[in-house]
């Protein structure tokens, strides 16, 4: 976020504790960054989804890149699931994390994304009602896997995992996916902590997802770009650490 001269403001909108870094000019105005960090910050603008969460992390381009790599890796490991698929496990887990921690920004973001993808995926109209039923994990609106995703997320967040819920998850997803979904829940929770600490609030005017931006075809393209992330990370791990 910059002023009329293209300089980064000292604080973000509505009391955000850091500015939103949306342009090369915003990066250049950050006096705490070295030239190398500024170069990375400009490059990063091409590499993450256009959301305020990633924009605010532009105040630290290396941390911004780290968070994006983490998201890409977990998404690659959970293929073909994706947070943009309405009421899939990844989507429900993100919605439940936002609800559970009471994070205004994360709740607004995930509700916005899900409401739009319901239409993009041509789901029945009654799917919109599900957005108001996240708190009720036993509601008849959920199928078995959806109920499990909510219960499993809640058990993780409350540090109250039971043998019964864990075994249901193991039977439904297998050992690897159980571990990967736990990692996804913790990743979303990490974002919630960052957004809360930085004073972020959901601003509808800055977070609009036009219909058609998250269709099944679009998500397939997004996922296909991440399909070799796992192999690249593994190669780095074996050869460079």
Secondary structure, 3 states (H helix, E strand, C coil): CECCCCCECCCCHHHCCCCCCCCHHHHHCCCCCCHHHHHHHHHHCCCCCCCHHHHHHHHCHHHHHHHHHHHHHHHHHCCCCCCCCCCCHHHHHHHHHHHHHCCHHHHHHHHHHHHHHHHHCCCCCCHHHHCCCCCCCCCCCCCHHHHHHHHHHHHHHCCCCCHHHHHHHHHHHHHHHHHHHHHHHHHHHHHHHHHHHCCCCCCHHHCCCCCCCCCHHHHHHHHHHHCCHHHHHHHHHHHHC
